[in-house]
Amino acid sequence: MKNELNALIMEAMKNHDTVRTESLRAIKSAFLNWSTSKENAGKELTEADEIQIIKKMVKQRQESVEQYIAAGRQDLVDAEQAQINVLGTFLPQAASEEDIVRAFNQAKEANGWTAEKKSMGLFVKAIKAALPNADGKMVAQVVQNQLA
């Protein structure tokens, strides 16, 4: 997706779509910041990393929307919501609970793990690797239910 961003930015600029242009530039900037950070030095930006970055951007804007609503600033709410809508187009559909259970069972069979509480971290990590579009809280909840 990193390579497509420049073309998408140019297209948005030609269409005079300022919200889309700003959102795409924010994504490009976030990808660049990730790539140049010390902890990610030498690492290649994967699709899973891209998804996580965009999810984080959406979450930040949702938190801003809540604050703007509390402050009675509908103009800012509308601006943030427009960016959330643009960012959301780059996110895959979230994994369902059934998908997570299926990934849990596959990880269990493939690795020969037993369903013990001490294995929770292993299962969560394996599921997140298999389903980068899965919500972290839902993954943890499903794994806890499966290990109970």
C-alpha positions in Angstrom: 0.0 0.0 0.0 2.9 2.3 0.7 3.6 2.5 -3.1 0.0 3.3 -3.9 -0.2 6.3 -1.6 1.6 8.7 -3.8 -0.8 8.0 -6.7 -3.8 8.2 -4.4 -2.6 11.5 -3.0 -2.2 12.9 -6.5 -5.6 11.7 -7.5 -7.2 13.3 -4.4 -5.4 16.6 -5.1 -6.6 16.6 -8.7 -10.2 16.1 -7.4 -9.8 18.9 -4.9 -10.7 16.4 -2.1 -9.0 18.0 0.8 -10.2 15.6 3.5 -9.0 12.6 1.5 -5.7 14.4 0.7 -5.1 15.2 4.3 -5.9 11.6 5.4 -3.7 10.0 2.8 -0.8 12.3 3.7 -1.3 11.4 7.4 -1.1 7.7 6.5 2.1 8.3 4.5 3.6 10.3 7.3 2.7 7.6 9.9 4.3 4.9 7.6 7.4 7.1 7.3 7.6 7.7 11.1 7.3 3.9 11.7 10.1 3.2 9.2 12.5 5.7 10.6 12.0 5.0 14.3 14.9 3.4 16.1 12.9 0.3 17.2 12.0 -0.5 13.6 15.4 0.3 12.0 16.1 -2.1 9.2 12.6 -3.7 9.3 10.4 -3.8 6.3 6.9 -2.4 6.7 4.5 -5.4 6.4 0.8 -5.3 5.6 0.1 -6.2 9.3 2.1 -3.2 10.4 0.2 -1.0 8.0 -3.1 -2.2 9.3 -2.0 -1.6 12.9 -0.8 1.9 12.1 -4.1 2.8 10.4 -6.1 1.2 13.2 -4.2 3.4 15.7 -4.9 6.5 13.6 -8.7 5.7 13.6 -8.7 5.1 17.3 -7.0 8.5 17.9 -9.6 10.2 15.8 -12.4 8.4 17.6 -11.1 9.6 20.9 -10.9 13.2 19.5 -14.5 12.9 18.3 -15.6 12.0 21.9 -13.7 15.0 23.3 -15.2 17.3 20.6 -18.7 16.1 21.3 -18.2 16.8 25.0 -16.9 20.3 24.2 -19.9 20.9 21.8 -17.7 21.4 18.7 -19.7 19.8 16.0 -17.5 21.3 13.3 -14.5 19.5 14.6 -16.5 16.3 15.1 -17.5 16.4 11.4 -13.9 16.9 10.3 -12.6 14.0 12.4 -15.4 11.7 11.3 -14.7 12.5 7.7 -11.1 11.4 8.2 -12.2 8.3 10.1 -14.3 7.4 7.0 -11.4 7.8 4.7 -9.0 5.8 6.9 -11.6 3.1 7.3 -11.5 2.4 3.6 -8.0 1.1 4.0 -8.8 -1.4 6.7 -10.0 -4.9 6.0 -13.2 -6.2 7.5 -12.5 -7.1 11.1 -12.2 -10.8 11.9 -15.3 -12.4 13.4 -15.4 -14.4 16.6 -15.7 -17.6 14.5 -12.6 -16.7 12.6 -10.7 -16.2 15.8 -11.9 -19.5 17.2 -10.9 -21.2 14.0 -7.4 -19.6 14.2 -7.1 -20.7 17.8 -7.9 -24.3 16.8 -5.5 -24.2 13.9 -2.7 -22.9 16.2 -3.4 -25.5 18.7 -3.3 -28.4 16.2 -0.3 -27.0 14.2 1.9 -26.4 17.2 0.7 -29.2 19.5 -0.1 -26.8 22.3 -2.4 -27.7 25.1 -5.2 -25.5 26.2 -3.7 -24.2 29.4 -3.9 -20.7 30.9 -0.1 -20.4 30.8 -0.2 -20.7 27.0 -2.5 -17.7 26.5 0.3 -15.5 25.3 1.4 -18.0 22.7 -2.2 -18.4 21.4 -2.8 -14.6 21.2 0.5 -14.0 19.3 -0.3 -16.8 16.9 -3.8 -15.6 16.2 -2.7 -12.0 15.7 -0.1 -13.2 13.2 -2.7 -15.2 11.4 -5.4 -12.5 11.6 -3.9 -9.1 11.6 -7.4 -7.5 11.2 -8.6 -9.1 14.5 -9.4 -6.8 17.4 -7.0 -7.4 20.2 -9.6 -7.3 23.0 -11.8 -9.8 21.1 -8.8 -12.1 20.6 -7.9 -12.1 24.3 -11.5 -12.7 25.2 -11.9 -15.7 22.8 -8.6 -17.2 23.9 -9.6 -16.9 27.6 -13.0 -18.6 26.8 -11.2 -21.4 24.9 -8.7 -21.9 27.7 -11.4 -22.0 30.5 
